[in-house]
């Protein structure tokens, strides 16, 4: 038993001695970890709010160029709203946004017209689906502040 008590006592002393070191490391590391300055490694973003006014669940994509594969942002369940963040790198030249919406069950798709978005602004996508899955009444636009 004395050996167990010595090990336990040594462990306690070690933990107490390491607390100031851990606190010092957190004090130094926390501001660095929380820094969100702008740099080339952290591109600017545009917020896209998608309101699905139909019953069909849809996948939402952003199209970087006519020849590139669309980039999937995510799914929006019928009747719900969801926000996505679009990187500046995923916009078309001149800060233009083009999105594509595809119904999951209906297997139909709609591609928006190009909309100019300023970085830091809010773009909105209203998805309107008919009972047959037609998405042609959907609309992409920039929300006024």
FENCOR-V227587 format. One record per backbone hydrogen bond with DSSP energy under -0.5 kcal/mol. CO is the residue of the C=O (numbers start at 1). NH is the residue of the N-H. Records with the same first field share a line. If there is no record, write none. Layout:
CO = NH ; NH
//
This chain:
1 = 5
2 = 6
3 = 7
4 = 8
5 = 9
6 = 10
7 = 11
8 = 12
9 = 13
10 = 14
11 = 15
12 = 16
13 = 17
14 = 18
15 = 19
16 = 20
17 = 21
18 = 22
19 = 23
20 = 24
21 = 25
22 = 26
23 = 27
24 = 28
25 = 29
26 = 30
27 = 31
28 = 32
29 = 33
30 = 34
31 = 35
32 = 35
39 = 42
41 = 43
42 = 39
44 = 88
45 = 120
46 = 86
47 = 49 ; 123
48 = 50 ; 84
49 = 51 ; 125
50 = 52 ; 82
51 = 53 ; 127
52 = 79
54 = 79
57 = 104
58 = 76
59 = 102
60 = 73 ; 74
61 = 100
62 = 64 ; 71
65 = 68
70 = 72
71 = 62
74 = 60
76 = 58
77 = 80
80 = 52
82 = 50
84 = 48 ; 86
85 = 87
86 = 46
87 = 90
88 = 91
92 = 95 ; 96
95 = 117
96 = 92
97 = 115
98 = 63
99 = 112
100 = 61
101 = 110
102 = 59
108 = 103
110 = 101
115 = 97
118 = 121
121 = 47 ; 123
122 = 143
123 = 49
124 = 141
125 = 51 ; 127
126 = 128 ; 139
127 = 53 ; 129
128 = 137
130 = 133
134 = 130
135 = 138
139 = 126
141 = 124
//
